[in-house]
Amino acid sequence: MATFQLKVLSCDRLFYEGECEKMIFPVFDGDMEIMAHHEQLTAQVCVGELRFTTPGSGNWQVAVVSSGIVVCEDNEVTVIVYSAERPVEIDAERARASKAAAEAALKEKLGDIDKKISEDSLTRAVQRLRSANR
């Protein structure tokens, strides 16, 4: 299978850099897949699971990601997100506490910006819990 160069960057680390056969990432209306020689693309990444396969492995590698962007050009794909973590790295207790805090915040009267931040925090906490429990 043909490959492309993939680089996944988060604020605190280089999550992955190397060859990739295909990558699936979350967008606002579902998932989007990129394979080798994909057309030029810039897209928004939403909170969720980013999955990719490497040559010869046959297994999906998974990252729980926050929002960010994907840039695809000349058979190179760069993903820049606020956070990316493997399911085994997720602290489930901390994710539960984040979920509870976000739910409590949403019960209060919030301005538009604070409401959006709380909604995003809740979405991320739920996704982290879902991935940690697999």
VOPAGU-2260 file (C-alpha; in pm, 1 decimal, decimal comma):
REM VOPAGU-2260
SITE   aa  ch    i         X         Y         Z
SITE  MET   A    0       0,0       0,0       0,0
SITE  ALA   A    1     124,4     351,7     -79,5
SITE  THR   A    2     225,2     573,6     212,0
SITE  PHE   A    3     256,1     939,1     309,1
SITE  GLN   A    4     452,1    1125,9     574,3
SITE  LEU   A    5     249,1    1200,3     887,7
SITE  LYS   A    6     337,9    1434,7    1171,0
SITE  VAL   A    7     105,3    1472,0    1471,9
SITE  LEU   A    8     197,6    1763,7    1699,7
SITE  SER   A    9      38,5    1867,2    2026,3
SITE  CYS   A   10     130,5    2162,0    2247,6
SITE  ASP   A   11     360,3    1958,0    2467,8
SITE  ARG   A   12     512,2    1697,7    2234,7
SITE  LEU   A   13     562,6    1541,1    1898,2
SITE  PHE   A   14     307,0    1259,3    1919,2
SITE  TYR   A   15     405,4    1080,7    1597,3
SITE  GLU   A   16     629,0    1134,2    1296,4
SITE  GLY   A   17     677,2     877,5    1023,5
SITE  GLU   A   18     519,0     687,2     738,7
SITE  CYS   A   19     147,0     624,4     736,2
SITE  GLU   A   20     -85,8     423,6     510,9
SITE  LYS   A   21    -411,0     592,0     610,6
SITE  MET   A   22    -541,2     826,7     877,3
SITE  ILE   A   23    -894,5     894,1     998,9
SITE  PHE   A   24    -966,8    1206,2    1201,9
SITE  PRO   A   25   -1279,8    1362,0    1355,1
SITE  VAL   A   26   -1448,6    1655,7    1181,3
SITE  PHE   A   27   -1765,5    1845,5    1272,4
SITE  ASP   A   28   -1993,9    1611,9    1078,5
SITE  GLY   A   29   -1822,5    1274,8    1123,8
SITE  ASP   A   30   -1482,8    1141,2    1023,3
SITE  MET   A   31   -1251,9    1212,6     731,7
SITE  GLU   A   32    -995,9     970,3     587,9
SITE  ILE   A   33    -666,4    1057,9     422,7
SITE  MET   A   34    -465,3     813,8     214,0
SITE  ALA   A   35    -147,5     852,9       9,9
SITE  HIS   A   36    -149,9    1123,5    -258,3
SITE  HIS   A   37    -459,9    1292,7    -115,2
SITE  GLU   A   38    -543,2    1624,6    -271,9
SITE  GLN   A   39    -431,7    1944,0     -99,6
SITE  LEU   A   40    -645,1    2002,2     207,8
SITE  THR   A   41    -672,0    2214,4     519,2
SITE  ALA   A   42    -940,1    2102,4     764,2
SITE  GLN   A   43   -1049,1    2153,6    1122,4
SITE  VAL   A   44    -997,5    1864,8    1364,1
SITE  CYS   A   45   -1267,2    1819,4    1627,5
SITE  VAL   A   46   -1241,2    1649,9    1965,8
SITE  GLY   A   47   -1238,3    1273,8    1919,2
SITE  GLU   A   48   -1024,0     982,0    1811,5
SITE  LEU   A   49    -759,7    1016,5    1543,3
SITE  ARG   A   50    -659,6     675,3    1403,8
SITE  PHE   A   51    -378,4     582,2    1167,7
SITE  THR   A   52    -199,2     275,1    1032,9
SITE  THR   A   53     171,2     239,8     968,8
SITE  PRO   A   54     329,2      22,7     696,3
SITE  GLY   A   55     333,5    -346,5     776,4
SITE  SER   A   56     163,4    -315,6    1115,2
SITE  GLY   A   57    -196,6    -383,5    1017,4
SITE  ASN   A   58    -300,1    -228,7    1349,8
SITE  TRP   A   59    -462,3     104,3    1413,1
SITE  GLN   A   60    -278,1     346,9    1638,2
SITE  VAL   A   61    -519,9     569,5    1830,0
SITE  ALA   A   62    -488,6     918,3    1972,7
SITE  VAL   A   63    -756,3    1105,8    2165,1
SITE  VAL   A   64    -721,3    1458,5    2029,8
SITE  SER   A   65    -859,2    1800,7    2105,7
SITE  SER   A   66    -944,4    2051,2    1838,2
SITE  GLY   A   67    -687,0    2165,2    1586,0
SITE  ILE   A   68    -605,4    2157,4    1215,6
SITE  VAL   A   69    -488,6    1913,9     948,8
SITE  VAL   A   70    -281,6    2029,4     654,4
SITE  CYS   A   71    -228,5    1790,5     363,5
SITE  GLU   A   72       8,6    1887,3      82,7
SITE  ASP   A   73     257,8    1705,3    -142,6
SITE  ASN   A   74     196,4    1364,8      22,5
SITE  GLU   A   75     273,7    1507,7     367,4
SITE  VAL   A   76      11,4    1547,6     639,2
SITE  THR   A   77      59,7    1761,4     947,6
SITE  VAL   A   78    -187,8    1748,4    1235,7
SITE  ILE   A   79    -162,0    2025,3    1496,9
SITE  VAL   A   80    -384,2    1983,3    1802,6
SITE  TYR   A   81    -392,4    2123,8    2152,8
SITE  SER   A   82    -358,0    1776,0    2305,1
SITE  ALA   A   83    -304,2    1419,0    2185,9
SITE  GLU   A   84    -283,5    1116,6    2410,8
SITE  ARG   A   85    -289,2     741,8    2373,5
SITE  PRO   A   86    -579,9     568,1    2550,3
SITE  VAL   A   87    -335,4     402,1    2794,6
SITE  GLU   A   88    -209,1     747,9    2897,6
SITE  ILE   A   89    -553,2     871,1    3003,9
SITE  ASP   A   90    -615,2     915,2    3374,3
SITE  ALA   A   91    -978,5     799,7    3394,9
SITE  GLU   A   92   -1032,3     951,5    3740,9
SITE  ARG   A   93    -911,8    1290,6    3619,1
SITE  ALA   A   94   -1136,7    1259,9    3311,9
SITE  ARG   A   95   -1436,6    1182,8    3535,6
SITE  ALA   A   96   -1358,7    1487,6    3749,4
SITE  SER   A   97   -1332,3    1704,9    3435,1
SITE  LYS   A   98   -1665,0    1570,2    3312,0
SITE  ALA   A   99   -1834,3    1647,5    3644,6
SITE  ALA   A  100   -1686,7    1998,7    3654,0
SITE  ALA   A  101   -1801,0    2071,1    3297,4
SITE  GLU   A  102   -2152,3    1940,0    3370,0
SITE  ALA   A  103   -2172,4    2157,3    3682,7
SITE  ALA   A  104   -2054,1    2462,7    3489,9
SITE  LEU   A  105   -2318,3    2406,7    3222,0
SITE  LYS   A  106   -2592,9    2416,1    3488,2
SITE  GLU   A  107   -2493,9    2772,6    3575,5
SITE  LYS   A  108   -2585,8    3082,7    3379,9
SITE  LEU   A  109   -2289,6    3132,5    3151,4
SITE  GLY   A  110   -2199,7    3376,7    2881,1
SITE  ASP   A  111   -2160,4    3245,7    2526,9
SITE  ILE   A  112   -1782,7    3202,6    2551,7
SITE  ASP   A  113   -1788,3    3028,7    2891,0
SITE  LYS   A  114   -2071,5    2803,0    2774,7
SITE  LYS   A  115   -1873,2    2701,1    2464,8
SITE  ILE   A  116   -1562,1    2630,5    2676,2
SITE  SER   A  117   -1767,1    2414,3    2914,5
SITE  GLU   A  118   -1930,5    2226,3    2626,0
SITE  ASP   A  119   -1590,8    2157,7    2470,1
SITE  SER   A  120   -1453,1    2043,0    2806,7
SITE  LEU   A  121   -1745,8    1805,3    2848,1
SITE  THR   A  122   -1701,2    1664,1    2496,8
SITE  ARG   A  123   -1330,3    1607,7    2554,3
SITE  ALA   A  124   -1387,4    1442,7    2895,1
SITE  VAL   A  125   -1651,8    1207,4    2752,1
SITE  GLN   A  126   -1422,7    1112,8    2461,9
SITE  ARG   A  127   -1129,7    1052,5    2696,5
SITE  LEU   A  128   -1345,0     825,3    2917,1
SITE  ARG   A  129   -1480,2     636,2    2616,3
SITE  SER   A  130   -1129,2     573,2    2483,5
SITE  ALA   A  131    -979,7     488,3    2824,2
SITE  ASN   A  132   -1242,8     219,4    2880,8
SITE  ARG   A  133   -1159,6      25,1    2562,0
